[in-house]
Amino acid sequence: MSAMRQAMERLYGAIGHLDNAVGTLERSMAGQQRDMFGALPGNGNALPALDSGESVDPALIALHLDRVIEKVETVLGRA
C-alpha cells in the first residue's frame, strides 16, 4: 500500500500546485475585459498548449480524474 500512499501524496501536492496556479492566473486577469464568446485555441474546448506543444482538453482531464477517483475509492474500500 506504500506505492498507493506515495501516489496519493504526489496527487495531493499536484492538486495544491494546480489550485495555486489557477489563483495566480485569476489574480493576473483581475479587471481585464474577457471575451466570453471568443473561440478557444485547438478544438474549441482545449486550453492553450503546454510546453510539450499539446493542447489540454479539460473535459478529458475531468473524465480521467473521475475514473481514477472511482478506482481509488474501490481500492480503499477493500482495505
Protein Blocks (a to p, Z undefined) as FASTA:
>chain_A
ZZmmmmmmmmmmmmmmmmmmmmmmmmmmgoiacdfkbccehjopaccddfkopacdfklm
mmmmmmmmmmmmmmmmmZZ
